[in-house]
Amino acid sequence: MIPIQNLYYLLCYAWNRLPEPEAWLTTEATAFHQPVELLGRVLLLGTRRLLGRGLKQAYAEREQELGELRGRVLLDSSLSRDLLRQGRAVCAYDELGPDTPFTRVLLGALDQLGRARQVSVSLRQELRAVRRRFPTDLPPTPLSGHTLRAVRRTRPVGYEALLLNVCELLHRSALPEPAADGPARFLDFRRDERLMAQLFEAFVRNFYRLEQRRFRVLSETISWQAAADEPDDLSLLPAMITDTTLEAPDRKIILDTKYYYAALRPRYDRQRLIAPHLYQLYAYLQNQNLPPGQLLEGILLYPAAAREVDLRYTLGGHPVRVVTLDLNQPWPGIAADLLGLIK
């Protein structure tokens, strides 16, 4: 189980952002008991920063009964209410303001966290206070997969992107609410192995993107070095997409992350490496088309849980390392270990 203080760093790098100093100091000084408290603190600090810079403005359509014409007259609504004889009409018009899909989703997250049982009373009060800084006529949108995907399609950047990531993680870890105004409840998403595998992979890849300059860092699609009697049959081969590829003119590292409880499994009364993981990495290495002078190597990286492992092999002529990363140590040690892997 990753300590919550280290979870902040993991999330920042997974979201491709360097840790914010203000939030970093908060995570160092606060004894969080649940991950949702950490998400609430990041949401609070990010929302304050967003409000300080000013909410993004956009045009939104309004419908209103008016005594003067504005925009389009909605005849059906106006006639059904017999407004025209009174010198009034229902009009639809565009108005510039902070009413955007992102802002509505953010308000929905603030409302949900403001009712969360796992969040401390003081943090709930701060969340409600920052919620009151928004215009009162802005309606919140409850978090859902549909609304979050719609906001993601607008390609938010900066603090909006950070806060949207928080909203998505809150949605994935939220339990169904018995009532809309009832207390919200959240799971400890560190127990969701599939979610944590995605975050761990993105964390490692983006850490190298942000913290070193020797290698170009990417997720690479590898082509099979294969032939077939029928060319169309090649399209049936499974895709080979690396978690992280680090490439320099003289050296290439294929690094595969595996978020598993242990790097070894018992088999016939002995501990052995997990075969599919090793086969996958071996296939990546054997299907490379390297330029002259470039050395190739592979790394299987696991979080250290049951047992620390650091094994070195030569497979198919390429160096391969199977190693664990201790996520329970202080953050400087984690960063040093990751940088040490690629020296």
C-alpha positions in Angstrom: 0.0 0.0 0.0 1.5 3.3 -1.1 1.7 5.9 1.7 -0.6 8.8 1.0 2.3 11.3 1.1 4.0 9.4 -1.8 0.6 9.0 -3.6 0.6 12.8 -4.2 3.9 12.5 -6.2 2.7 9.5 -8.1 -0.5 11.3 -9.1 1.3 14.5 -10.1 3.7 12.6 -12.4 1.0 10.3 -13.7 -0.9 13.5 -14.7 2.3 14.9 -16.3 2.7 17.8 -13.9 5.5 18.6 -11.5 4.3 18.7 -7.9 3.0 22.1 -6.8 5.1 23.5 -4.0 2.0 24.6 -2.0 0.4 21.2 -2.2 3.7 19.5 -1.6 4.1 21.3 1.7 0.6 20.4 2.6 1.1 16.7 2.0 4.3 16.7 4.0 2.7 18.5 6.9 -0.7 16.8 7.0 -1.4 13.3 8.2 -4.0 12.1 5.7 -5.9 9.1 6.7 -7.7 8.4 3.3 -6.7 9.1 -0.3 -9.9 11.1 -0.7 -8.6 13.6 1.8 -5.5 14.1 -0.4 -7.7 14.5 -3.5 -9.9 17.0 -1.6 -6.8 19.1 -0.6 -5.5 19.1 -4.2 -9.0 20.1 -5.4 -9.2 22.9 -2.9 -5.8 24.4 -3.7 -6.3 24.0 -7.4 -9.7 25.6 -7.3 -8.4 28.6 -5.2 -5.6 29.1 -7.8 -8.2 28.9 -10.6 -10.4 31.4 -9.0 -7.5 33.7 -8.4 -6.7 33.7 -12.1 -10.3 34.0 -13.1 -12.7 31.4 -14.5 -12.7 30.8 -18.2 -15.5 32.6 -20.0 -17.7 31.0 -22.7 -20.9 31.7 -24.4 -23.9 29.8 -23.1 -27.5 30.0 -24.4 -30.1 31.5 -22.1 -33.9 31.4 -22.3 -35.7 34.1 -20.5 -39.0 36.0 -20.5 -38.1 39.6 -21.4 -39.8 42.9 -22.1 -37.5 43.7 -25.0 -36.3 41.6 -27.9 -33.0 39.9 -27.5 -31.5 37.1 -29.7 -34.2 34.7 -31.0 -37.9 34.9 -30.1 -39.3 31.5 -29.1 -42.8 31.8 -30.6 -44.2 28.6 -29.2 -43.3 29.4 -25.6 -44.4 33.1 -26.1 -47.7 32.3 -27.7 -48.6 29.5 -25.3 -48.2 31.9 -22.4 -50.0 34.8 -24.3 -47.0 37.0 -23.7 -47.0 39.0 -27.0 -50.2 40.9 -26.1 -48.4 41.9 -22.9 -45.5 43.3 -24.8 -43.2 40.5 -23.6 -41.6 37.4 -25.2 -39.5 34.3 -24.4 -36.1 34.9 -26.0 -33.1 32.7 -26.5 -29.7 34.5 -26.5 -26.0 33.8 -26.0 -24.4 35.3 -22.9 -20.7 35.4 -22.1 -19.9 34.1 -18.6 -18.3 31.4 -16.5 -21.0 28.8 -17.2 -19.0 26.1 -18.9 -19.1 22.3 -18.8 -15.9 22.2 -16.9 -17.1 24.7 -14.2 -20.3 22.7 -13.7 -18.3 19.5 -13.3 -15.9 21.2 -10.8 -18.9 22.4 -8.8 -20.3 18.9 -8.8 -17.0 17.6 -7.4 -16.9 20.3 -4.7 -20.5 19.5 -3.6 -19.8 15.8 -3.5 -16.6 16.2 -1.5 -18.3 18.7 0.8 -20.5 15.8 1.9 -17.9 13.1 2.1 -17.7 11.2 5.4 -14.0 10.4 5.0 -13.0 14.1 4.7 -12.2 16.0 7.9 -14.7 18.6 9.2 -12.2 21.4 8.6 -11.5 20.4 5.0 -15.3 20.1 4.3 -15.7 23.6 5.6 -12.9 24.9 3.4 -14.4 23.1 0.4 -17.8 24.7 1.1 -16.2 28.1 1.5 -14.5 28.0 -1.9 -17.7 26.7 -3.4 -19.5 29.9 -2.2 -17.0 32.0 -4.3 -18.7 30.8 -7.5 -21.7 32.6 -9.0 -24.9 31.4 -7.3 -26.7 30.9 -10.6 -24.2 28.3 -11.8 -25.7 24.8 -11.6 -23.4 21.9 -10.6 -23.2 18.8 -12.8 -22.9 15.5 -10.9 -19.8 13.5 -11.8 -20.5 10.8 -14.4 -18.5 9.1 -17.1 -20.5 10.9 -19.8 -20.0 14.4 -18.4 -16.3 13.8 -17.7 -15.7 12.5 -21.2 -17.5 15.5 -22.7 -15.2 17.9 -20.7 -12.1 15.9 -21.6 -13.0 16.4 -25.3 -12.5 20.1 -24.8 -8.8 19.5 -24.1 -8.4 21.5 -20.9 -4.9 22.6 -20.0 -3.2 24.0 -16.9 -5.1 23.9 -13.7 -8.3 22.9 -15.5 -6.5 19.7 -16.7 -5.2 19.0 -13.2 -8.7 19.5 -11.6 -10.4 17.4 -14.2 -7.9 14.5 -13.4 -9.0 14.9 -9.7 -12.6 14.8 -10.7 -12.1 11.7 -12.8 -10.3 9.9 -10.0 -13.1 10.9 -7.5 -15.7 9.5 -9.9 -13.9 6.2 -10.3 -13.5 5.8 -6.5 -17.0 7.0 -5.5 -19.6 4.6 -4.2 -23.3 4.9 -5.1 -25.0 7.5 -2.9 -28.3 6.5 -1.2 -29.6 10.0 -1.8 -28.5 13.0 -3.8 -28.1 15.1 -0.7 -26.7 12.3 1.5 -23.1 11.9 2.6 -20.8 10.9 -0.3 -18.6 7.8 0.2 -15.3 6.9 -1.5 -13.3 3.7 -1.9 -9.5 3.7 -1.2 -8.5 3.6 -4.9 -5.1 2.2 -3.9 -6.9 -1.2 -3.7 -8.0 -1.0 -7.4 -5.2 -2.9 -9.1 -6.3 -2.0 -12.6 -6.5 1.7 -11.8 -3.2 1.7 -9.9 -1.5 -0.2 -12.8 -2.5 2.6 -15.1 -1.3 5.3 -12.7 1.9 3.5 -12.0 2.7 3.1 -15.7 1.9 6.8 -16.4 3.9 7.9 -13.3 7.1 6.1 -14.4 6.9 7.3 -18.0 6.2 10.9 -17.1 8.8 10.9 -14.4 11.4 10.2 -17.0 9.9 12.8 -19.3 10.2 15.5 -16.7 13.3 14.5 -14.7 16.0 13.6 -17.2 17.2 15.0 -20.5 19.4 12.2 -22.0 16.6 10.1 -23.4 13.6 10.7 -25.5 10.6 9.1 -23.7 7.6 7.7 -25.4 5.2 4.8 -25.6 6.2 2.9 -28.7 4.3 0.6 -31.1 6.7 -2.2 -32.3 6.2 -3.9 -35.6 6.5 -7.6 -35.8 9.6 -8.8 -37.7 7.3 -11.4 -39.4 6.2 -12.6 -42.8 3.0 -14.4 -43.9 1.8 -16.2 -47.0 -1.1 -13.8 -47.1 -0.2 -10.2 -46.3 -3.6 -9.6 -44.7 -2.8 -12.2 -42.1 -0.2 -9.9 -40.5 -3.0 -7.7 -39.3 -4.1 -10.5 -37.0 -0.9 -10.4 -35.0 -1.4 -8.7 -31.6 -0.2 -5.2 -31.1 3.0 -4.6 -29.3 2.9 -1.3 -27.4 5.5 -0.5 -24.8 4.7 1.1 -21.5 7.9 3.3 -21.7 10.6 3.5 -24.2 13.7 5.6 -23.5 15.8 6.2 -26.6 19.1 7.9 -27.2 21.4 7.6 -30.2 23.6 5.1 -28.4 21.2 3.4 -26.1 17.5 2.2 -26.0 15.7 0.9 -23.0 12.3 -0.8 -23.1 10.8 -0.5 -19.6 7.6 -2.4 -18.8 5.8 -1.7 -15.6 3.8 -4.3 -13.8 1.7 -3.3 -10.8 1.7 -6.7 -9.1 1.9 -7.7 -5.4 5.1 -9.6 -6.1 7.6 -10.1 -8.9 7.9 -13.8 -8.2 5.2 -16.5 -8.0 5.4 -19.9 -6.4 5.5 -22.8 -8.8 6.4 -26.4 -8.0 7.6 -25.3 -4.5 9.9 -22.7 -5.9 9.7 -19.0 -6.6 9.9 -18.1 -10.2 9.5 -15.0 -12.4 6.0 -14.4 -13.9 6.4 -16.0 -17.3 4.0 -13.9 -19.4 5.7 -10.7 -18.3 9.1 -12.0 -19.3 7.8 -13.4 -22.6 6.2 -10.0 -23.5 9.4 -8.1 -22.8 11.5 -10.7 -24.7 9.1 -10.3 -27.7 9.6 -6.5 -27.6 13.4 -6.9 -27.6 13.5 -9.5 -30.4 11.4 -7.4 -32.8 13.5 -4.3 -32.8 15.1 -2.8 -35.8 18.0 -0.9 -34.4 20.2 1.7 -36.1 24.0 0.9 -36.1 25.7 1.6 -32.8 22.6 1.6 -30.6 22.5 -0.8 -27.7 19.2 -2.3 -26.6 18.1 -3.4 -23.1 15.0 -4.3 -21.2 13.6 -3.6 -17.7 10.7 -5.2 -15.9 9.7 -2.9 -13.0 7.5 -3.9 -10.1 6.5 -2.0 -7.0 8.2 -3.7 -4.0 5.6 -5.3 -1.8 6.2 -8.9 -0.7 9.9 -9.0 -1.6 12.6 -6.8 -3.1 14.1 -8.2 -6.3 17.0 -7.1 -8.5 17.9 -9.7 -11.1 20.1 -9.3 -14.2 20.1 -11.5 -17.3 21.2 -11.6 -20.9 18.3 -12.7 -23.1 18.6 -13.0 -26.8 21.8 -11.0 -26.6 20.3 -8.1 -24.7 20.7 -7.1 -21.0 17.5 -7.5 -19.1 16.8 -6.4 -15.5 13.9 -7.5 -13.3 13.7 -5.0 -10.4 11.4 -3.7 -7.7 10.8 -0.1 -6.7 10.1 0.6 -3.0 7.2 3.0 -3.0 7.1 3.0 0.8 10.4 4.9 1.2 10.6 8.7 1.4 10.1 10.4 -2.0 13.8 11.4 -2.6 14.7 7.7 -2.4 12.0 6.8 -5.0 13.3 9.5 -7.4 16.9 8.4 -6.9 16.1 4.8 -7.6 14.2 5.6 -10.8 17.1 7.7 -12.1 19.6 5.0 -11.0 17.8 2.5 -13.3 18.8 4.3 -16.4 22.4 5.3 -15.6 
